[in-house]
């Protein structure tokens, strides 16, 4: 059959067939006296094989080598290599999907706060939450060596990457302040960076369980000058917020019964300031009726 008909059958173009001919990947069975390229029906299988290998990520050069050598060991290495590349791309796509899901969850959380019946003066609520699992790494905020702090953060990121290879859970930045440190106002003594792990993939030897139960939750937004970012110093607006929250809990009488969790809902950066929206999540005991 002529090139036009062959291209139609293979759902490709004559230009593609011409290119394959020029690089020696798929030459026509013959060329007639008028210079038209003629292909045999059996070459449809050859074209479909090329198309399948391309779909699997093989380059035209790799396919040409495959055709020339027909070496099973080389072909196996090629396919294993392509399999690894596809798996890496799949992980990257999943990571991007998780980031999008995380952004959607953050926006949904903000929407829920707008629609829920909140205390209009303090912007807080009491809500029941399901159990969850976290990977947690203590951050040495009291250390005078900044390098030690960043090494701990890097250590956490590495651990989370290892744990999350099979986990589909993704959340914004999370931080934890131990219950006693929160109540005493000594936040630096027990401050951790956290990442949530799906229950189905959580390694219980490494992960912390956060039991289901009643939570005191409050939403806050604050900003600070990027040129004078307080980091984890005493004038950090986050620490002032935690102090105000502890007073609010005492005024409203819910008894704190677990570690405080800080969830970064949204962050906005510009050339001068860093604005953060967070939700505080604190396990509290039910009041006796």
VMD Tcl script that draws the C-alpha trace (Angstrom):
set ca {
  {0.00 0.00 0.00}
  {1.14 3.55 -0.69}
  {2.50 5.77 2.08}
  {-0.75 7.76 2.37}
  {-2.87 4.66 2.90}
  {-0.29 3.10 5.24}
  {-0.19 6.29 7.31}
  {-4.00 6.25 7.51}
  {-4.06 2.65 8.69}
  {-1.37 3.32 11.32}
  {-3.01 6.61 12.38}
  {0.13 8.61 11.68}
  {1.30 11.06 9.02}
  {3.25 10.77 5.81}
  {5.80 13.17 7.25}
  {6.42 10.76 10.15}
  {6.89 7.86 7.74}
  {9.26 9.96 5.63}
  {11.31 10.80 8.75}
  {11.44 7.15 9.80}
  {12.65 6.28 6.30}
  {15.36 8.95 6.39}
  {16.81 7.75 9.72}
  {16.54 4.08 8.77}
  {13.91 3.24 11.39}
  {11.17 2.04 9.05}
  {11.98 1.91 5.36}
  {9.29 1.16 2.75}
  {9.17 -2.33 1.34}
  {9.80 -0.87 -2.11}
  {9.71 2.29 -4.17}
  {7.87 2.08 -7.51}
  {8.94 3.54 -10.82}
  {7.17 6.82 -10.02}
  {9.11 7.23 -6.75}
  {6.17 6.42 -4.49}
  {6.97 4.61 -1.26}
  {5.14 1.30 -0.92}
  {4.66 -0.54 2.39}
  {3.63 -4.12 3.06}
  {0.86 -5.15 5.47}
  {3.41 -6.87 7.72}
  {5.09 -3.51 8.33}
  {2.03 -2.36 10.25}
  {3.30 -4.54 13.11}
  {6.73 -2.92 12.81}
  {5.19 0.54 13.03}
  {3.00 -0.40 16.04}
  {6.10 -1.77 17.80}
  {7.91 1.53 17.24}
  {4.87 3.47 18.47}
  {4.61 1.30 21.59}
  {8.28 1.77 22.43}
  {7.92 5.53 21.94}
  {4.88 5.53 24.20}
  {7.01 3.74 26.81}
  {9.51 6.60 26.64}
  {12.14 5.18 24.31}
  {13.92 7.58 21.99}
  {14.09 6.90 18.25}
  {17.82 6.18 18.62}
  {17.13 3.59 21.35}
  {14.45 1.97 19.16}
  {16.84 1.84 16.22}
  {19.49 0.12 18.37}
  {16.82 -2.29 19.58}
  {15.97 -3.18 15.98}
  {19.59 -3.66 14.97}
  {20.89 -5.76 17.84}
  {17.94 -7.85 19.04}
  {19.95 -8.54 22.20}
  {17.57 -9.82 24.93}
  {19.91 -8.67 27.73}
  {20.19 -5.18 26.27}
  {16.45 -5.02 25.69}
  {15.82 -6.04 29.29}
  {18.16 -3.30 30.54}
  {16.41 -0.78 28.30}
  {12.95 -1.74 29.54}
  {14.04 -1.77 33.19}
  {15.54 1.69 32.69}
  {12.34 2.99 31.12}
  {10.29 1.40 33.89}
  {12.37 3.25 36.48}
  {11.95 6.53 34.58}
  {8.17 6.06 34.38}
  {7.98 5.27 38.10}
  {9.98 8.42 38.89}
  {7.65 10.50 36.72}
  {4.64 8.90 38.40}
  {6.02 9.84 41.82}
  {6.58 13.40 40.64}
  {3.03 13.59 39.29}
  {1.72 12.23 42.60}
  {3.77 14.82 44.49}
  {2.28 17.62 42.38}
  {-1.18 16.15 42.88}
  {-0.60 16.15 46.64}
  {0.46 19.81 46.52}
  {-2.74 20.68 44.67}
  {-4.82 18.61 47.08}
  {-3.08 20.35 49.97}
  {-3.90 23.76 48.50}
  {-7.52 22.70 48.00}
  {-7.70 21.47 51.60}
  {-6.31 24.78 52.84}
  {-8.85 26.77 50.86}
  {-11.61 24.45 52.04}
  {-10.53 24.96 55.65}
  {-10.76 28.73 55.21}
  {-14.20 28.37 53.63}
  {-15.40 26.22 56.54}
  {-14.26 28.86 59.01}
  {-16.30 31.46 57.18}
  {-19.44 29.33 57.26}
  {-19.13 27.74 60.72}
  {-20.69 29.31 63.81}
  {-17.59 30.77 65.44}
  {-17.13 32.87 68.51}
  {-17.21 36.26 66.78}
  {-14.85 37.87 69.28}
  {-12.12 35.25 69.36}
  {-12.56 33.30 66.12}
  {-12.40 29.86 67.73}
  {-14.45 26.68 67.80}
  {-14.72 23.28 69.47}
  {-14.83 20.38 67.03}
  {-14.44 16.59 67.08}
  {-11.52 15.27 65.02}
  {-10.52 11.78 63.89}
  {-7.28 10.14 64.96}
  {-4.18 10.87 62.92}
  {-0.52 9.88 62.69}
  {2.50 12.16 62.51}
  {6.20 11.97 61.90}
  {7.74 14.40 64.39}
  {11.26 15.79 64.82}
  {12.26 17.95 67.80}
  {13.78 21.26 66.72}
  {16.48 22.71 69.05}
  {15.21 26.30 69.14}
  {17.25 26.99 72.27}
  {20.50 26.15 70.49}
  {22.85 29.05 69.78}
  {24.04 27.24 66.65}
  {21.67 27.93 63.69}
  {23.30 25.11 61.72}
  {22.03 22.58 64.27}
  {18.47 23.77 63.72}
  {18.65 23.49 59.93}
  {20.29 20.07 60.12}
  {17.34 18.85 62.17}
  {14.90 20.25 59.63}
  {16.81 18.51 56.82}
  {16.79 15.29 58.84}
  {13.01 15.52 59.18}
  {12.52 16.17 55.47}
  {14.62 13.11 54.65}
  {12.65 10.92 57.07}
  {9.35 12.19 55.74}
  {10.41 11.54 52.15}
  {11.26 7.95 53.05}
  {7.98 7.43 54.91}
  {5.83 9.20 52.32}
  {7.03 7.21 49.30}
  {3.95 5.01 49.75}
  {1.82 7.58 51.54}
  {-0.79 9.68 49.79}
  {-1.19 12.00 52.75}
  {-0.15 15.57 52.28}
  {-0.67 18.56 54.50}
  {0.66 22.12 54.82}
  {3.53 22.83 57.18}
  {2.87 21.49 60.66}
  {4.53 22.27 63.97}
  {3.97 20.94 67.47}
  {4.44 22.39 70.92}
  {4.40 19.93 73.82}
  {1.51 20.27 76.26}
  {3.65 21.17 79.28}
  {5.77 23.62 77.29}
  {2.58 25.29 75.98}
  {1.02 25.63 79.42}
  {4.26 27.00 80.91}
  {4.91 29.36 78.02}
  {8.29 27.72 77.45}
  {7.65 26.97 73.77}
  {11.28 26.62 72.70}
  {11.86 23.71 75.09}
  {9.54 21.34 73.21}
  {9.02 22.53 69.63}
  {8.84 20.06 66.73}
  {8.28 20.04 63.00}
  {5.67 17.48 61.93}
  {4.28 15.77 58.85}
  {1.08 13.77 58.71}
  {1.24 10.18 57.45}
  {-1.69 8.10 56.22}
  {-2.77 5.50 58.76}
  {-2.54 2.72 56.18}
  {1.17 3.39 55.60}
  {2.23 4.74 58.98}
  {5.19 3.01 60.60}
  {3.92 2.87 64.17}
  {7.48 2.53 65.50}
  {8.36 5.94 64.07}
  {5.05 7.82 64.02}
  {3.12 9.47 66.82}
  {-0.59 8.83 67.16}
  {-2.86 11.80 67.80}
  {-6.03 10.29 69.31}
  {-9.50 11.21 68.10}
  {-11.36 13.62 70.31}
  {-12.47 17.16 71.02}
  {-10.29 19.99 69.72}
  {-10.09 23.66 70.49}
  {-9.26 25.29 67.15}
  {-8.58 28.92 66.29}
  {-7.62 30.65 63.06}
  {-5.09 33.48 62.96}
  {-3.30 35.66 60.46}
  {-0.17 37.68 61.12}
  {2.70 39.16 59.20}
  {6.23 40.35 59.84}
  {8.86 42.35 58.05}
  {11.09 40.08 55.94}
  {14.08 42.36 56.51}
  {13.75 41.82 60.26}
  {12.25 38.35 60.43}
  {12.11 37.28 64.09}
  {12.58 33.60 63.29}
  {12.23 31.78 66.62}
  {13.17 34.63 68.93}
  {11.08 35.76 71.86}
  {9.48 38.57 69.84}
  {8.15 36.08 67.30}
  {4.46 36.93 66.81}
  {3.70 33.21 66.90}
  {4.88 32.95 70.51}
  {2.79 35.97 71.48}
  {-0.18 34.30 69.83}
  {0.39 31.06 71.75}
  {0.50 33.00 75.02}
  {-2.80 34.72 74.18}
  {-4.34 31.37 73.24}
  {-3.35 29.78 76.54}
  {-5.05 32.67 78.37}
  {-8.14 32.26 76.19}
  {-8.32 28.57 77.09}
  {-8.13 29.37 80.79}
  {-10.89 31.97 80.44}
  {-13.20 29.54 78.64}
  {-12.33 26.58 80.88}
  {-11.57 23.79 78.36}
  {-8.85 21.63 79.91}
  {-5.83 21.11 77.67}
  {-5.09 17.40 77.44}
  {-2.58 17.07 74.60}
  {0.11 18.73 72.51}
  {-0.69 21.84 70.53}
  {-0.52 21.51 66.75}
  {0.14 24.49 64.48}
  {-1.07 24.08 60.91}
  {0.07 26.56 58.28}
  {-3.04 27.13 56.18}
  {-1.67 29.73 53.78}
  {1.41 31.85 53.30}
  {1.80 34.98 51.18}
  {5.16 36.45 50.28}
  {6.05 39.75 48.71}
  {9.21 41.86 48.57}
  {8.67 43.36 52.01}
  {6.56 41.09 54.18}
  {5.72 37.50 54.99}
  {2.07 36.92 55.85}
  {1.00 33.61 57.36}
  {-2.42 32.17 58.14}
  {-2.40 29.36 60.68}
  {-4.81 27.19 62.60}
  {-4.07 26.14 66.18}
  {-5.39 22.71 67.12}
  {-5.41 21.75 70.81}
  {-6.89 18.56 72.32}
  {-9.22 19.48 75.16}
  {-11.39 17.53 77.61}
  {-15.17 17.57 77.50}
  {-16.68 19.66 80.27}
  {-18.52 17.69 82.92}
  {-22.25 18.15 82.49}
}
mol new
graphics top color blue
foreach p $ca { graphics top sphere $p radius 0.5 }
foreach p [lrange $ca 0 end-1] q [lrange $ca 1 end] { graphics top cylinder $p $q radius 0.2 }
display resetview
